[in-house]
Every structure is written in structure tokens, then in C-alpha cells.
Amino acid sequence: MQSEYFDVVIVGAGLSGIGAACHLQQNCPGKSYVILEGRDAMGGTWDLFRYPGIRSDSDMHTLGYNFKPWRESKAIADGPSILNYVHETAAEHGIDRHIRYGQRIVKAAWSSEDACWTLEARRSDTGRSINVRCNVLLMCSGYYRYESGYTPEFKGRERFQGPIVHPQLWPQGLDYRDKKVVVIGSGATAMTLVPEMAKQAAHITMLQRSPTYVLSQPDTDRIANILKRLLPAKMAYAITRWKNITIQQWIYRRTRTAPDKVKRTLLKWVRKELGKDYDVDKHFTPDYNPWDQRLCLVPNGDLFVAIRSGKVSVVTEQIDTFVENGIRLQTGAELDADIIITATGLDLLVLGGVQFVVDGKPVDFSRTYSYKGIMSSGVPNMMSTFGYINASWTLRADLTAEYFCRVVNHMDAGGYRQFTPRVRAEDRDMQARPWITEFSPGYMQRGLDRLPKQGDREPWINPQNYKLDKKMFLKGEIDDDELVFRA
């Protein structure tokens, strides 16, 4: 089978993939590349999710690219605005001409003899397979399965007479006007859906097994909007970005060093929103510390407004079974519903579900060590993008892309064709730890056993610190004893 050859293949045309291509064009202008996208559209998450109220849960001055200012007034943006931002970036830089849609990578085979990846892609239009070859591979395929979300096994599901919908597969035209709706879940998706649906539904019940920490803030950044009026766009954006990164990192550090104080502050704000008679202890007080799971953002306190209006109720109980007209709880109480929304999370997918083979041997990533959080030991010429758990995704996506370009240019300067992270003999006794620690959401816990391990020393640690990462990826040495280069 004949195959085309490119210097670089980027897998995924979402927020990360489009940004990576921009960095590649800027920093490695002589390199040929293609973006292979399994779906039939650009945008990844922001094109896939169509549920009511879809929006960012990070401010767009940090979720946006470091090279393209966010110009809209709202810092917490809706999904269509973010998708437009991605499309606009691709068009401005000519990235859209390099994308091939409907080509999902199913296998990636590396040959050390040829210093080449051979990628098998399945075409969505014909079902046929095609091959593409490249020297270096950058995976920007996200971290969850696009085909379906995670839904637990609910007893009696078949008994319920109305629609049961997972937000990842939101049906076009779902009519919830004047209907009773139960939304199962307490994460970012549920807290986005509930206040938006409450505008038209008769009543919404947010049914949660356990509470989540909730933080309310305005959807506009007053300082950012003032700076945009006074300064050139790029300067205003850079200052706002620095401000917001600093605040994000300070808050996260406080949750690690003084979790009880942060917890008290968060709950104080919730009590102020809902009043002294509301049972905040039951419905908004988790049994874990802040940032052991992501904080849920409710812009302008919209969830609290909906609760105060009487259109939304929060129920914190265990489900016994679905029944014909709703859900029976383990307490015996029943929740009436015309529609049930299962906002129960994502199904984590390692590297897009691609089967990796190195010199004829299948790669089991759970048996590898993570090099700087972006490569895997023993896997040559491949990096992957995975954003922060404690800050905006794109902060790390930008750094990964810039480091990728540094490595590619280092290879050219040294006459190399291959780079491979290798665990040295003296490091083989290091303690193996999960790829992510101190982070307990269900989607991560369900998939940790499939992810690479991290060690107890650099560079085998998966860092979650933007300030340190920035120094390491942009200024740190590339040619170290652990990243081995060869012709």
C-alpha cells in the first residue's frame, strides 16, 4: 500500500491540534505536516458538545492561545464562541488547508531502521484504511472517548418511559419546555446544564451522589476589558493572561497548603448565596479537599439564582432504581421526571485509542514511565498533549507544542532522526506512582491503570506547575541523559 510522507503528523484538529500547527509553522517553517482528524469537523470538544449552555469552565485569557488574544468581552465564553475562535485561528494561519477530516488513526507502527512512523487511518466515508508515514508524531487527540460518555449501570433503566440523554450525545431538538427534568451528576456539565435548562423547564432536579465545591465569579473580566480599551490588544491580553495565571496558581497552592481555610471560604460564599436556612452542609460540602477534584465554576452565580427562584432543587441521595415516571431513591422517595439527563462523566481514552507498536512489539503504556508528562519511555519520536488538572488546558498545550518544536529543531541541528526517552539503569528502582496524584474524579480513577506511570524524580515526574513547566519546556536543556538522540 502506497503512503504519503510528512515530516510531522498532528493527530486531532481540536483546540490543541490547531494551536500545535500554528506553533509548528512559526518555529519550524520548513517542515511538512498534516493534521489527521477522526471526526468530520474542526474543534474537538467545542464542536462535539451541543448541550444547552455549553461553555468554558476556565477564563478565555488562559484557555485561549498564547499567540492569539481573546477579544470578546465575556471571559467565560459559550461553546459557539470558543469554536469560532478555533476556526478563526485556523483560517488566519492557513491551518485549515492541512486538515484531513474523517481519518481516524487506529494503529501507529514505528520502525527504528527507517526512523519512521506508519499510521493506519480508517476513513469514515468509505471504511477503507489508508497509510500515512512521518518522522515525528504529535498526539492532540484529547483524553476521552468521543463516541460515548460514561454512564453507570442504573437498575430499572428500561422501565423509564421518557428520554434518557447523556450530554455528550445531546439529541437535536430535544423539547424540555415545561417538562420535569432530573439531571444526574454534580460536575461541571451538570452545573452548566441545570441553570440553562431551568429557563424553560417546569422544574429541574440536580440529583447527586455527593457534593462538589462550587465557585461563583462574573463571566466578564473587568480589568481585562479596561486594559483592552487602553492598550494594544496583544499587550492587554498578555497582562490579563499573566494576572489570571498568577491567581489560578495562588489559589491552587492555597488548597494544598491550607485546605481547611479554602474550604471555609468557599462554603461561606455558598451560604451567602443560598441563605442560612439552606442545607449547605449536605448539598455543597464534599468529603474531600478543594482541588482534589476540579472546582465547579458557576458564572454570575447562575446556579444559585436558579435555586433561589424555586425552579431548581438539589437532592443528595443514592439511586435505588429507575421507575416508569422517574427515579426511586434508596430512602424510598421518588423524583418525578419526564426526561432524565445522565451527566455522569467521560470515558477516558489513552492516546485516542490508537494501537501503538514499536519495532514489531505492541506498546503497553501502563508499563511505561512518563517523561516530563508528554512522552513515554521506550516510545520514539512521539509526544502527546494533556492539559493541566489545576489550570486551563491550553496553558500546557501551548508549552507542549513549543517544546515539541524545540526538539524538532534540535534534531535538525544535530543531524538526528530519532529521540527516545530511556530510563537509565540507576533509575530503574525508582518508586512507580500513578500518572496523576491528588486528583480523584471518577473519569481519572477509572482510567489510571491504562496510563503511564510517573517516577519519584525528574524527568520522570508528570508536573502540574505552570511556572516550573514554562522554565523546563522553554529554557531547559533538551539533550539530557534520559532523552536519547540518534541518527
Secondary structure, 3 states (H helix, E strand, C coil): CCCEEEEEEEECCCHHHHHHHHHHHHHCCCCCEEEECCCCCCCCHHHHCCCCCCECCCCHHHHCCCCCCCCCCECCCEHHHHHHHHHHHHHHHCHHHHEECCEEEEEEEEECCCCEEEEEEEECCCCCEEEEEEEEEEECCCCECCCCCCCCCCCCHHHCCCCEECHHHCCCCCCCCCCEEEEECCCHHHHHHHHHHCCCCCEEEEEECCCCCEEEECCECHHHHHHHHHCCHHHHHHHHHHHHHHHHHHHHHHHHHCHHHHHHHHHHHHHHHHCCCCCHHHHCCCCCCCCCCCCEEEECCHHHHHHHHCCEEEEECCEEEEECCEEEECCCCEEECCEEEECCCCCECHHHHCEEEECCEECCHHHCEEECCCEECCCCCEEECCCCCCCCHHHHHHHHHHHHHHHHHHHHHHCCCEEEECCCHHHCCCCCECCCCCCCCHHHHHHHHHCCEECCCCCCCCCCCHHHHHHHHHHCCCCCCCEEEEC
